[in-house]
Amino acid sequence: MFIVGVLVGLVVGLFLWLPETILIADIMIGVFQLPGNMSPGANFLFSIALYAIWFLVIWAIFRRANMFSFFPGLLCSIPLPTILINAFLQSAGMH
């Protein structure tokens, strides 16, 4: 069921691309005080670092509850399409 959650999360993440992009930008600028004009590579690395923190938090919560099913897989994979789409758009010069 975990794998099914991951696959569904990837599809759902496509539809949540814009809200997630806004949320990630708010975190980068508001919380970490990063400049809004970072290079595509630096932006991608920071997004991956945020995703790693997100993944570890989700993993720790559900591991503690000993529950690996659909919902943790869904939560773990939702941000991935946003990160990849934004990296592609920035590398193509479309921001």
MOPAC internal coordinates of N, CA, C and O (Angstrom, degrees):
PM7 1SCF
backbone

  N    0.0000 0     0.00 0     0.00 0    0    0    0
  C    1.4544 1     0.00 0     0.00 0    1    0    0
  C    1.5319 1   111.64 1     0.00 0    2    1    0
  O    1.2310 1   120.31 1   150.61 1    3    2    1
  N    1.3193 1   117.01 1   -29.39 1    3    2    1
  C    1.4613 1   120.69 1   179.64 1    5    3    2
  C    1.5263 1   110.44 1   -60.05 1    6    5    3
  O    1.2310 1   120.34 1   135.56 1    7    6    5
  N    1.3303 1   116.96 1   -44.44 1    7    6    5
  C    1.4661 1   121.51 1  -179.24 1    9    7    6
  C    1.5286 1   110.44 1   -64.42 1   10    9    7
  O    1.2310 1   119.94 1   141.31 1   11   10    9
  N    1.3116 1   117.72 1   -38.69 1   11   10    9
  C    1.4675 1   120.88 1   177.35 1   13   11   10
  C    1.5309 1   109.29 1   -62.86 1   14   13   11
  O    1.2310 1   120.27 1   138.55 1   15   14   13
  N    1.3268 1   117.10 1   -41.45 1   15   14   13
  C    1.4653 1   120.78 1   176.70 1   17   15   14
  C    1.5122 1   111.91 1   -61.33 1   18   17   15
  O    1.2310 1   120.47 1   139.97 1   19   18   17
  N    1.3450 1   116.71 1   -40.03 1   19   18   17
  C    1.4643 1   120.59 1   177.86 1   21   19   18
  C    1.5214 1   110.21 1   -62.27 1   22   21   19
  O    1.2310 1   119.83 1   133.79 1   23   22   21
  N    1.3104 1   117.93 1   -46.21 1   23   22   21
  C    1.4613 1   121.54 1  -179.01 1   25   23   22
  C    1.5241 1   111.84 1   -64.50 1   26   25   23
  O    1.2310 1   120.36 1   137.00 1   27   26   25
  N    1.3177 1   116.92 1   -43.00 1   27   26   25
  C    1.4691 1   120.03 1   177.97 1   29   27   26
  C    1.5304 1   109.72 1   -65.30 1   30   29   27
  O    1.2310 1   120.32 1   141.22 1   31   30   29
  N    1.3340 1   117.00 1   -38.78 1   31   30   29
  C    1.4623 1   121.06 1   178.56 1   33   31   30
  C    1.5153 1   112.30 1   -61.91 1   34   33   31
  O    1.2310 1   120.19 1   143.70 1   35   34   33
  N    1.3264 1   117.25 1   -36.30 1   35   34   33
  C    1.4601 1   120.45 1   177.69 1   37   35   34
  C    1.5233 1   111.13 1   -64.82 1   38   37   35
  O    1.2310 1   120.61 1   139.83 1   39   38   37
  N    1.3227 1   116.43 1   -40.17 1   39   38   37
  C    1.4733 1   120.47 1   178.91 1   41   39   38
  C    1.5259 1   110.21 1   -69.78 1   42   41   39
  O    1.2310 1   120.42 1   134.69 1   43   42   41
  N    1.3241 1   116.81 1   -45.31 1   43   42   41
  C    1.4655 1   120.68 1   179.15 1   45   43   42
  C    1.5269 1   110.25 1   -62.37 1   46   45   43
  O    1.2310 1   120.57 1   142.39 1   47   46   45
  N    1.3361 1   116.52 1   -37.61 1   47   46   45
  C    1.4566 1   121.16 1   179.64 1   49   47   46
  C    1.5196 1   113.04 1   -60.52 1   50   49   47
  O    1.2310 1   120.28 1   149.55 1   51   50   49
  N    1.3315 1   117.08 1   -30.45 1   51   50   49
  C    1.4685 1   120.13 1   176.49 1   53   51   50
  C    1.5248 1   111.09 1   -62.65 1   54   53   51
  O    1.2310 1   120.68 1   139.99 1   55   54   53
  N    1.3239 1   116.30 1   -40.01 1   55   54   53
  C    1.4598 1   120.79 1  -178.16 1   57   55   54
  C    1.5302 1   112.35 1   -77.67 1   58   57   55
  O    1.2310 1   120.50 1   160.17 1   59   58   57
  N    1.3265 1   116.65 1   -19.83 1   59   58   57
  C    1.4647 1   121.10 1   179.30 1   61   59   58
  C    1.5218 1   111.97 1   -99.66 1   62   61   59
  O    1.2310 1   120.33 1  -162.32 1   63   62   61
  N    1.3206 1   116.98 1    17.68 1   63   62   61
  C    1.4554 1   121.31 1  -174.74 1   65   63   62
  C    1.5338 1   112.25 1   -57.59 1   66   65   63
  O    1.2310 1   119.30 1   128.01 1   67   66   65
  N    1.3044 1   118.95 1   -51.99 1   67   66   65
  C    1.4536 1   121.23 1  -176.01 1   69   67   66
  C    1.5321 1   112.59 1   -66.43 1   70   69   67
  O    1.2310 1   118.59 1   131.53 1   71   70   69
  N    1.3322 1   120.29 1   -48.47 1   71   70   69
  C    1.4682 1   118.13 1   177.76 1   73   71   70
  C    1.5328 1   112.87 1   -61.01 1   74   73   71
  O    1.2310 1   120.31 1   142.16 1   75   74   73
  N    1.3222 1   117.00 1   -37.84 1   75   74   73
  C    1.4600 1   119.50 1   178.56 1   77   75   74
  C    1.5238 1   111.35 1   -67.96 1   78   77   75
  O    1.2310 1   120.05 1   142.94 1   79   78   77
  N    1.3212 1   117.51 1   -37.06 1   79   78   77
  C    1.4608 1   120.81 1   177.55 1   81   79   78
  C    1.5263 1   110.18 1   -62.45 1   82   81   79
  O    1.2310 1   120.32 1   137.04 1   83   82   81
  N    1.3075 1   116.98 1   -42.96 1   83   82   81
  C    1.4619 1   121.32 1   178.25 1   85   83   82
  C    1.5228 1   110.50 1   -64.37 1   86   85   83
  O    1.2310 1   120.10 1   137.71 1   87   86   85
  N    1.3247 1   117.42 1   -42.29 1   87   86   85
  C    1.4637 1   121.57 1   179.41 1   89   87   86
  C    1.5291 1   111.13 1   -64.01 1   90   89   87
  O    1.2310 1   120.09 1   135.25 1   91   90   89
  N    1.3212 1   117.43 1   -44.75 1   91   90   89
  C    1.4631 1   120.83 1   179.09 1   93   91   90
  C    1.5302 1   110.14 1   -63.72 1   94   93   91
  O    1.2310 1   119.98 1   138.70 1   95   94   93
  N    1.3220 1   117.65 1   -41.30 1   95   94   93
  C    1.4720 1   120.67 1   178.57 1   97   95   94
  C    1.5251 1   110.51 1   -64.30 1   98   97   95
  O    1.2310 1   120.14 1   139.42 1   99   98   97
  N    1.3311 1   117.34 1   -40.58 1   99   98   97
  C    1.4610 1   120.35 1   177.54 1  101   99   98
  C    1.5236 1   111.45 1   -62.25 1  102  101   99
  O    1.2310 1   120.38 1   139.43 1  103  102  101
  N    1.3184 1   116.87 1   -40.57 1  103  102  101
  C    1.4596 1   120.57 1   178.57 1  105  103  102
  C    1.5250 1   110.12 1   -65.84 1  106  105  103
  O    1.2310 1   120.52 1   135.45 1  107  106  105
  N    1.3190 1   116.60 1   -44.55 1  107  106  105
  C    1.4610 1   120.41 1  -177.97 1  109  107  106
  C    1.5259 1   112.02 1   -64.67 1  110  109  107
  O    1.2310 1   120.20 1   136.68 1  111  110  109
  N    1.3243 1   117.23 1   -43.32 1  111  110  109
  C    1.4633 1   121.06 1  -175.69 1  113  111  110
  C    1.5316 1   111.25 1   -86.20 1  114  113  111
  O    1.2310 1   120.32 1   133.89 1  115  114  113
  N    1.3262 1   116.99 1   -46.11 1  115  114  113
  C    1.4589 1   120.31 1  -175.31 1  117  115  114
  C    1.5125 1   114.84 1   -76.98 1  118  117  115
  O    1.2310 1   120.11 1   135.71 1  119  118  117
  N    1.3184 1   117.39 1   -44.29 1  119  118  117
  C    1.4602 1   120.83 1  -175.38 1  121  119  118
  C    1.5205 1   111.62 1   -86.84 1  122  121  119
  O    1.2310 1   120.25 1   131.04 1  123  122  121
  N    1.3182 1   117.13 1   -48.96 1  123  122  121
  C    1.4631 1   120.94 1  -174.17 1  125  123  122
  C    1.5292 1   113.33 1   -95.18 1  126  125  123
  O    1.2310 1   120.06 1   177.29 1  127  126  125
  N    1.3341 1   117.48 1    -2.71 1  127  126  125
  C    1.4614 1   122.65 1   177.84 1  129  127  126
  C    1.5338 1   113.15 1    55.58 1  130  129  127
  O    1.2310 1   120.41 1  -142.30 1  131  130  129
  N    1.3244 1   116.83 1    37.70 1  131  130  129
  C    1.4612 1   121.26 1   178.64 1  133  131  130
  C    1.5258 1   109.49 1   -84.51 1  134  133  131
  O    1.2310 1   120.05 1   -29.54 1  135  134  133
  N    1.3332 1   117.50 1   150.46 1  135  134  133
  C    1.4663 1   119.30 1   178.93 1  137  135  134
  C    1.5291 1   110.93 1   -68.60 1  138  137  135
  O    1.2310 1   120.64 1   -30.52 1  139  138  137
  N    1.3018 1   116.39 1   149.48 1  139  138  137
  C    1.4564 1   121.16 1  -179.45 1  141  139  138
  C    1.5106 1   113.84 1   -75.55 1  142  141  139
  O    1.2310 1   120.05 1   168.78 1  143  142  141
  N    1.3306 1   117.51 1   -11.22 1  143  142  141
  C    1.4632 1   120.76 1  -176.94 1  145  143  142
  C    1.5358 1   111.51 1  -110.74 1  146  145  143
  O    1.2310 1   120.23 1  -134.26 1  147  146  145
  N    1.3193 1   117.17 1    45.74 1  147  146  145
  C    1.4635 1   121.19 1   178.32 1  149  147  146
  C    1.5247 1   109.73 1   -70.43 1  150  149  147
  O    1.2310 1   120.89 1   -24.33 1  151  150  149
  N    1.3151 1   115.90 1   155.67 1  151  150  149
  C    1.4605 1   120.06 1   176.80 1  153  151  150
  C    1.5282 1   109.17 1   -67.58 1  154  153  151
  O    1.2310 1   120.17 1   -24.16 1  155  154  153
  N    1.3247 1   117.29 1   155.84 1  155  154  153
  C    1.4692 1   119.38 1   179.24 1  157  155  154
  C    1.5335 1   112.83 1   -57.01 1  158  157  155
  O    1.2310 1   120.24 1   141.61 1  159  158  157
  N    1.3182 1   117.16 1   -38.39 1  159  158  157
  C    1.4573 1   120.01 1  -179.87 1  161  159  158
  C    1.5204 1   112.37 1   -65.88 1  162  161  159
  O    1.2310 1   120.62 1   136.34 1  163  162  161
  N    1.3354 1   116.43 1   -43.66 1  163  162  161
  C    1.4619 1   120.73 1   179.27 1  165  163  162
  C    1.5249 1   110.48 1   -66.88 1  166  165  163
  O    1.2310 1   120.34 1   140.12 1  167  166  165
  N    1.3108 1   116.96 1   -39.88 1  167  166  165
  C    1.4560 1   121.15 1   177.87 1  169  167  166
  C    1.5279 1   110.81 1   -62.46 1  170  169  167
  O    1.2310 1   120.69 1   136.55 1  171  170  169
  N    1.3252 1   116.29 1   -43.45 1  171  170  169
  C    1.4641 1   120.48 1   179.29 1  173  171  170
  C    1.5276 1   110.99 1   -63.51 1  174  173  171
  O    1.2310 1   120.36 1   135.10 1  175  174  173
  N    1.3271 1   116.92 1   -44.90 1  175  174  173
  C    1.4655 1   119.88 1   179.80 1  177  175  174
  C    1.5213 1   111.87 1   -63.03 1  178  177  175
  O    1.2310 1   120.35 1   139.48 1  179  178  177
  N    1.3264 1   116.93 1   -40.52 1  179  178  177
  C    1.4581 1   119.21 1   178.62 1  181  179  178
  C    1.5224 1   110.87 1   -67.50 1  182  181  179
  O    1.2310 1   119.99 1   140.87 1  183  182  181
  N    1.3253 1   117.63 1   -39.13 1  183  182  181
  C    1.4723 1   120.60 1   177.50 1  185  183  182
  C    1.5201 1   110.84 1   -63.67 1  186  185  183
  O    1.2310 1   120.11 1   140.12 1  187  186  185
  N    1.3184 1   117.40 1   -39.88 1  187  186  185
  C    1.4623 1   120.76 1   177.92 1  189  187  186
  C    1.5309 1   110.39 1   -65.73 1  190  189  187
  O    1.2310 1   120.45 1   141.70 1  191  190  189
  N    1.3351 1   116.74 1   -38.30 1  191  190  189
  C    1.4685 1   120.07 1   177.49 1  193  191  190
  C    1.5288 1   110.62 1   -64.39 1  194  193  191
  O    1.2310 1   120.06 1   137.39 1  195  194  193
  N    1.3354 1   117.49 1   -42.61 1  195  194  193
  C    1.4670 1   120.28 1   175.79 1  197  195  194
  C    1.5247 1   110.85 1   -62.05 1  198  197  195
  O    1.2310 1   120.62 1   139.47 1  199  198  197
  N    1.3268 1   116.42 1   -40.53 1  199  198  197
  C    1.4607 1   119.81 1   178.35 1  201  199  198
  C    1.5239 1   110.78 1   -63.88 1  202  201  199
  O    1.2310 1   119.90 1   139.97 1  203  202  201
  N    1.3300 1   117.79 1   -40.03 1  203  202  201
  C    1.4659 1   120.63 1   179.23 1  205  203  202
  C    1.5276 1   110.84 1   -61.58 1  206  205  203
  O    1.2310 1   120.66 1   139.19 1  207  206  205
  N    1.3253 1   116.33 1   -40.81 1  207  206  205
  C    1.4673 1   119.66 1   176.99 1  209  207  206
  C    1.5270 1   110.15 1   -64.17 1  210  209  207
  O    1.2310 1   120.54 1   134.80 1  211  210  209
  N    1.3261 1   116.58 1   -45.20 1  211  210  209
  C    1.4664 1   121.95 1   177.87 1  213  211  210
  C    1.5366 1   110.40 1   -57.56 1  214  213  211
  O    1.2310 1   120.70 1   131.92 1  215  214  213
  N    1.3321 1   116.26 1   -48.08 1  215  214  213
  C    1.4612 1   120.92 1  -178.53 1  217  215  214
  C    1.5262 1   110.83 1   -61.96 1  218  217  215
  O    1.2310 1   119.91 1   135.52 1  219  218  217
  N    1.3230 1   117.77 1   -44.48 1  219  218  217
  C    1.4629 1   120.74 1  -178.77 1  221  219  218
  C    1.5280 1   111.90 1   -65.53 1  222  221  219
  O    1.2310 1   120.09 1   142.72 1  223  222  221
  N    1.3236 1   117.43 1   -37.28 1  223  222  221
  C    1.4636 1   120.09 1   177.39 1  225  223  222
  C    1.5271 1   110.33 1   -65.35 1  226  225  223
  O    1.2310 1   120.61 1   132.44 1  227  226  225
  N    1.3228 1   116.45 1   -47.56 1  227  226  225
  C    1.4737 1   119.90 1   178.99 1  229  227  226
  C    1.5236 1   110.30 1   -61.54 1  230  229  227
  O    1.2310 1   120.55 1   134.90 1  231  230  229
  N    1.3231 1   116.56 1   -45.10 1  231  230  229
  C    1.4639 1   121.47 1  -179.33 1  233  231  230
  C    1.5273 1   110.63 1   -60.49 1  234  233  231
  O    1.2310 1   120.33 1   135.60 1  235  234  233
  N    1.3319 1   116.97 1   -44.40 1  235  234  233
  C    1.4610 1   120.88 1  -178.02 1  237  235  234
  C    1.5251 1   111.59 1   -65.93 1  238  237  235
  O    1.2310 1   120.34 1   137.83 1  239  238  237
  N    1.3164 1   116.96 1   -42.17 1  239  238  237
  C    1.4661 1   120.14 1  -179.45 1  241  239  238
  C    1.5200 1   110.67 1   -63.24 1  242  241  239
  O    1.2310 1   120.25 1   131.32 1  243  242  241
  N    1.3230 1   117.13 1   -48.68 1  243  242  241
  C    1.4596 1   119.36 1  -175.09 1  245  243  242
  C    1.5269 1   112.25 1   -79.55 1  246  245  243
  O    1.2310 1   119.87 1   156.13 1  247  246  245
  N    1.3180 1   117.86 1   -23.87 1  247  246  245
  C    1.4565 1   119.98 1   175.04 1  249  247  246
  C    1.5208 1   109.70 1   -69.49 1  250  249  247
  O    1.2310 1   121.15 1   140.48 1  251  250  249
  N    1.3210 1   115.41 1   -39.52 1  251  250  249
  C    1.4690 1   120.98 1   177.69 1  253  251  250
  C    1.5238 1   110.11 1   -61.14 1  254  253  251
  O    1.2310 1   121.09 1   141.32 1  255  254  253
  N    1.3320 1   115.52 1   -38.68 1  255  254  253
  C    1.4644 1   120.25 1   178.99 1  257  255  254
  C    1.5239 1   111.83 1   -82.27 1  258  257  255
  O    1.2310 1   120.39 1   176.17 1  259  258  257
  N    1.3428 1   116.86 1    -3.83 1  259  258  257
  C    1.4649 1   122.93 1   179.95 1  261  259  258
  C    1.5282 1   110.79 1    57.32 1  262  261  259
  O    1.2310 1   121.17 1  -136.13 1  263  262  261
  N    1.3285 1   115.37 1    43.87 1  263  262  261
  C    1.4627 1   120.50 1  -176.35 1  265  263  262
  C    1.5279 1   109.99 1  -131.21 1  266  265  263
  O    1.2310 1   120.19 1   -74.48 1  267  266  265
  N    1.3005 1   117.24 1   105.52 1  267  266  265
  C    1.4579 1   121.48 1   175.07 1  269  267  266
  C    1.5169 1   107.57 1  -119.24 1  270  269  267
  O    1.2310 1   121.86 1   -83.43 1  271  270  269
  N    1.3152 1   114.05 1    96.57 1  271  270  269
  C    1.4549 1   119.20 1  -177.79 1  273  271  270
  C    1.5245 1   108.84 1  -138.03 1  274  273  271
  O    1.2310 1   120.72 1    28.21 1  275  274  273
  N    1.2927 1   116.23 1  -151.79 1  275  274  273
  C    1.4520 1   123.05 1  -174.77 1  277  275  274
  C    1.5302 1   112.44 1   -61.08 1  278  277  275
  O    1.2310 1   119.92 1   130.59 1  279  278  277
  N    1.3111 1   117.75 1   -49.41 1  279  278  277
  C    1.4617 1   121.95 1  -172.10 1  281  279  278
  C    1.5324 1   113.58 1   -62.46 1  282  281  279
  O    1.2310 1   118.36 1   133.42 1  283  282  281
  N    1.3294 1   120.73 1   -46.58 1  283  282  281
  C    1.4663 1   118.89 1   176.80 1  285  283  282
  C    1.5279 1   112.55 1   -62.05 1  286  285  283
  O    1.2310 1   120.06 1   142.60 1  287  286  285
  N    1.3169 1   117.49 1   -37.40 1  287  286  285
  C    1.4632 1   120.65 1   177.38 1  289  287  286
  C    1.5132 1   111.37 1   -63.42 1  290  289  287
  O    1.2310 1   120.90 1   139.58 1  291  290  289
  N    1.3178 1   115.89 1   -40.42 1  291  290  289
  C    1.4613 1   121.56 1   177.70 1  293  291  290
  C    1.5283 1   110.26 1   -61.92 1  294  293  291
  O    1.2310 1   120.26 1   130.57 1  295  294  293
  N    1.3168 1   117.11 1   -49.43 1  295  294  293
  C    1.4571 1   121.14 1  -178.52 1  297  295  294
  C    1.5246 1   112.60 1   -64.80 1  298  297  295
  O    1.2310 1   120.53 1   144.47 1  299  298  297
  N    1.3161 1   116.59 1   -35.53 1  299  298  297
  C    1.4632 1   119.86 1  -178.26 1  301  299  298
  C    1.5240 1   112.55 1   -69.52 1  302  301  299
  O    1.2310 1   119.89 1   150.31 1  303  302  301
  N    1.3150 1   117.81 1   -29.69 1  303  302  301
  C    1.4657 1   119.57 1  -172.42 1  305  303  302
  C    1.5273 1   114.86 1  -102.89 1  306  305  303
  O    1.2310 1   119.14 1   169.69 1  307  306  305
  N    1.2988 1   119.25 1   -10.31 1  307  306  305
  C    1.4682 1   120.56 1  -177.12 1  309  307  306
  C    1.5331 1   112.68 1   -58.78 1  310  309  307
  O    1.2310 1   118.07 1   137.76 1  311  310  309
  N    1.3524 1   121.28 1   -42.24 1  311  310  309
  C    1.4765 1   119.28 1  -177.32 1  313  311  310
  C    1.5308 1   115.11 1   -73.56 1  314  313  311
  O    1.2310 1   119.12 1   163.15 1  315  314  313
  N    1.3087 1   119.28 1   -16.85 1  315  314  313
  C    1.4638 1   121.09 1  -173.91 1  317  315  314
  C    1.5252 1   114.71 1   -60.70 1  318  317  315
  O    1.2310 1   118.40 1   132.82 1  319  318  317
  N    1.3270 1   120.65 1   -47.18 1  319  318  317
  C    1.4698 1   118.77 1   179.00 1  321  319  318
  C    1.5302 1   112.69 1   -59.82 1  322  321  319
  O    1.2310 1   120.42 1   142.41 1  323  322  321
  N    1.3321 1   116.81 1   -37.59 1  323  322  321
  C    1.4618 1   120.03 1   179.49 1  325  323  322
  C    1.5162 1   110.78 1   -62.62 1  326  325  323
  O    1.2310 1   120.37 1   134.49 1  327  326  325
  N    1.3177 1   116.89 1   -45.51 1  327  326  325
  C    1.4653 1   121.01 1  -179.66 1  329  327  326
  C    1.5249 1   110.32 1   -61.61 1  330  329  327
  O    1.2310 1   120.34 1   135.13 1  331  330  329
  N    1.3207 1   116.96 1   -44.87 1  331  330  329
  C    1.4653 1   120.54 1  -177.89 1  333  331  330
  C    1.5259 1   112.18 1   -70.14 1  334  333  331
  O    1.2310 1   119.87 1   139.53 1  335  334  333
  N    1.3232 1   117.85 1   -40.47 1  335  334  333
  C    1.4704 1   120.82 1   178.63 1  337  335  334
  C    1.5255 1   110.05 1   -64.31 1  338  337  335
  O    1.2310 1   120.42 1   135.08 1  339  338  337
  N    1.3270 1   116.81 1   -44.92 1  339  338  337
  C    1.4659 1   119.63 1   179.90 1  341  339  338
  C    1.5235 1   111.35 1   -64.46 1  342  341  339
  O    1.2310 1   119.75 1   141.22 1  343  342  341
  N    1.3223 1   118.08 1   -38.78 1  343  342  341
  C    1.4615 1   120.61 1   177.80 1  345  343  342
  C    1.5350 1   110.36 1   -63.63 1  346  345  343
  O    1.2310 1   120.79 1   138.47 1  347  346  345
  N    1.3382 1   116.10 1   -41.53 1  347  346  345
  C    1.4568 1   119.60 1   178.55 1  349  347  346
  C    1.5413 1   111.18 1   -64.44 1  350  349  347
  O    1.2310 1   120.41 1   133.61 1  351  350  349
  N    1.3243 1   116.82 1   -46.39 1  351  350  349
  C    1.4601 1   120.11 1  -178.82 1  353  351  350
  C    1.5154 1   112.15 1   -63.97 1  354  353  351
  O    1.2310 1   120.05 1   141.39 1  355  354  353
  N    1.3280 1   117.51 1   -38.61 1  355  354  353
  C    1.4666 1   119.84 1   179.26 1  357  355  354
  C    1.5223 1   111.26 1   -70.38 1  358  357  355
  O    1.2310 1   120.29 1   140.91 1  359  358  357
  N    1.3148 1   117.05 1   -39.09 1  359  358  357
  C    1.4648 1   118.79 1  -179.84 1  361  359  358
  C    1.5335 1   110.98 1   -70.03 1  362  361  359
  O    1.2310 1   120.54 1   152.80 1  363  362  361
  N    1.3249 1   116.57 1   -27.20 1  363  362  361
  C    1.4632 1   120.47 1   178.41 1  365  363  362
  C    1.5309 1   111.08 1   -85.17 1  366  365  363
  O    1.2310 1   120.24 1   176.68 1  367  366  365
  N    1.3297 1   117.16 1    -3.32 1  367  366  365
  C    1.4535 1   120.65 1   178.94 1  369  367  366
  C    1.5040 1   114.22 1    82.56 1  370  369  367
  O    1.2310 1   119.85 1  -160.75 1  371  370  369
  N    1.3216 1   117.90 1    19.25 1  371  370  369
  C    1.4544 1   122.38 1  -177.76 1  373  371  370
  C    1.5229 1   109.22 1  -110.66 1  374  373  371
  O    1.2310 1   119.59 1   -91.24 1  375  374  373
  N    1.2967 1   118.38 1    88.76 1  375  374  373
  C    1.4583 1   119.33 1   177.37 1  377  375  374
  C    1.4772 1   112.08 1  -129.32 1  378  377  375
  O    1.2310 1   120.10 1   180.00 1  379  378  377

